[in-house]
Amino acid sequence: MFLNFSKLAKPRENQIQNRAVSSFSNKPSMDSSTKGKGKVIGNDEEESEETVRVPRPKWYVALMNESFHGKCRIHQNNRRNFFCFICRTAFCHDCVDPHYPHPRIQGIEDGMVGLEEISKLMDCSDIQTRFSAYDEKKIPLKPKHTEMSIKECKKFISKAFMFCSLSCKVEHELEKVGDLHRICVLEDSSESSSEDDQTVSGSGMDILMNRKQK
């Protein structure tokens, strides 16, 4: 007596195929009606969020990528401790003339910028301040930690503050609001935009206060 193994295998194959089709049909699907952050909805009606990265302003990307450690290529004895928000570049004090009408900051030393200086362009409240050798209040441009979260910031600051650096506040605002309109007077194209111009209308904190009141 001979057994036909091909006939015996077919029911097993059908079971595997049916199981595969069933598992595929139960996969969560993307809700196309959501904007910004897509919601993934499964058959069990549990929802989770797929994070969509908000484009960063071009001046912010350039500022964070600058080291400010190098010497000026033209005036080789000078440090590049100025930053222009229009040209998005660092320069020395002898190169200031071409950038004179542009919004800029100066005196960037050891990754720190003067609080009074940067506050002309941004709301720097809730950022931990430090004192320089000349008793000038300064804030760090970048954090010491790699994970951008208020929880991580709290490890390096006192309870009176929320952020340990300018970058942490900017990242928090971008993720929560989607832009920097509430905290920054600069009007800038994002890193995903083809526009190159940015302007500053009015001056400093008065603009921010008017925006918050609206």
C-alpha positions in Angstrom: 0.0 0.0 0.0 1.4 3.4 -1.0 0.4 6.7 0.5 -0.1 9.8 -1.6 1.8 12.4 0.4 1.0 15.3 -2.0 -2.7 15.0 -1.0 -2.0 14.9 2.7 0.1 18.1 2.4 -2.6 20.2 0.8 -4.7 20.8 3.9 -1.6 21.9 5.8 -0.7 24.4 3.0 -4.3 25.8 3.0 -4.1 26.4 6.7 -0.9 28.4 6.4 -2.2 30.5 3.5 -5.5 31.3 5.3 -3.5 32.3 8.4 -1.2 34.6 6.4 -4.2 36.3 4.7 -5.9 36.8 8.1 -2.9 38.3 9.7 -2.4 40.7 6.8 -6.0 41.9 6.9 -5.6 42.7 10.6 -2.7 45.0 10.2 -3.3 48.6 11.4 -4.1 51.2 8.6 -3.1 54.8 8.3 -5.9 57.3 8.9 -5.6 59.6 5.9 -7.7 62.3 7.4 -5.2 63.2 10.0 -2.7 66.0 9.4 0.8 66.7 10.8 0.9 63.5 12.9 -0.7 60.5 11.3 -2.8 58.2 13.6 -2.3 54.5 13.2 -5.6 52.8 13.9 -5.9 49.0 14.3 -8.9 46.6 14.7 -8.7 46.9 18.5 -9.4 50.6 18.2 -6.2 51.5 20.0 -4.4 54.6 18.6 -0.8 55.5 18.4 1.0 58.4 16.7 3.6 58.3 14.0 5.8 61.4 14.5 6.3 63.7 11.5 9.4 65.9 11.7 8.6 69.6 11.6 10.9 71.5 9.2 13.5 73.6 11.0 14.2 77.3 10.0 17.3 77.7 7.9 18.9 80.2 10.3 18.4 77.7 13.1 20.0 74.8 11.3 23.0 77.0 10.3 23.4 78.4 13.9 23.4 74.9 15.4 25.9 73.7 12.8 28.4 76.5 13.5 31.2 75.7 15.9 32.5 79.3 16.3 35.9 77.9 17.1 37.7 78.8 13.9 39.5 81.9 12.8 38.3 84.3 10.1 39.7 83.4 6.7 40.2 87.1 5.9 41.3 88.5 9.3 43.2 85.4 10.5 43.8 86.8 14.0 40.1 87.2 14.7 37.7 84.7 16.0 34.4 84.1 14.2 32.1 84.9 17.1 29.3 86.9 15.3 26.4 85.3 13.5 24.1 86.8 10.8 20.6 85.5 10.6 20.1 86.7 7.0 23.3 85.3 5.6 23.3 82.4 8.0 27.0 82.4 8.6 29.5 83.2 11.3 32.0 86.1 10.9 34.5 88.2 12.9 34.1 91.8 14.1 36.1 93.2 11.2 33.6 91.6 8.7 30.6 93.2 10.2 30.0 95.9 7.6 28.2 93.7 5.0 26.0 92.4 7.7 25.3 95.7 9.4 21.6 96.1 8.5 20.9 92.4 9.2 19.7 90.9 12.5 22.8 89.3 14.2 24.3 88.3 17.5 27.8 88.8 18.7 30.1 87.7 21.5 29.5 84.0 21.1 32.1 82.3 23.4 32.4 78.6 24.3 29.0 77.8 22.9 27.3 80.6 25.0 25.6 83.8 23.8 24.7 86.9 25.9 21.1 86.8 27.2 20.6 90.5 26.4 21.9 90.0 22.9 19.8 87.1 21.9 16.7 88.4 23.6 16.4 91.2 21.0 15.3 88.5 18.6 13.9 85.7 20.7 11.9 85.1 23.9 14.5 83.3 26.1 12.4 83.0 29.2 12.6 79.6 31.0 16.1 79.0 29.7 18.8 78.4 32.4 21.2 81.4 32.5 24.8 81.4 33.5 27.3 84.1 34.3 30.4 84.9 32.4 33.7 86.1 33.9 32.4 89.7 33.5 29.1 88.9 35.3 27.2 88.9 32.0 24.2 86.6 31.8 24.6 84.0 29.1 22.7 81.0 27.8 24.0 77.9 26.0 23.2 77.5 22.3 23.2 73.7 22.5 22.4 71.1 25.2 24.8 68.7 26.8 22.3 65.8 26.3 21.3 64.2 23.0 17.7 63.4 23.7 15.5 66.5 23.2 13.1 66.6 26.1 12.2 68.7 29.1 12.9 65.6 31.3 16.5 65.5 30.1 16.9 69.3 30.6 15.8 69.0 34.2 18.9 67.0 34.9 21.1 70.0 34.2 19.1 73.0 35.5 17.5 74.4 38.6 13.7 74.0 39.3 13.1 77.6 38.2 13.8 76.8 34.6 12.5 74.4 31.9 15.2 74.4 29.3 19.0 74.0 29.5 19.8 75.7 26.1 18.4 77.8 23.3 18.1 74.7 21.1 16.0 72.9 23.6 13.4 75.7 23.8 13.3 76.0 20.0 12.9 72.3 19.5 10.1 72.2 22.1 8.3 75.1 20.4 8.6 73.5 17.0 7.3 70.1 18.1 4.4 71.5 20.2 3.3 74.5 18.0 4.8 73.8 14.6 6.6 77.1 14.2 8.5 79.8 16.2 5.9 82.6 15.7 5.3 83.0 19.4 8.9 83.2 20.6 10.9 84.6 17.6 10.7 87.9 15.7 12.5 86.4 12.7 10.4 85.6 9.7 12.3 82.7 8.0 11.8 80.1 5.4 12.1 76.5 6.6 14.8 74.1 5.5 12.3 72.4 3.2 11.4 75.7 1.4 13.0 77.2 -1.7 12.7 80.8 -0.3 16.0 82.3 0.9 14.9 85.6 2.4 14.0 86.4 6.0 13.1 89.7 7.5 12.6 91.3 10.9 9.7 93.7 11.2 9.7 96.0 14.2 12.0 95.4 17.1 12.4 92.7 19.7 10.1 91.8 22.5 7.4 94.3 21.5 6.5 92.2 18.5 6.3 89.0 20.6 4.1 90.6 23.2 1.7 91.9 20.4 1.6 88.4 18.9 0.7 86.8 22.3 -2.1 89.3 22.9 -3.8 88.5 19.6 
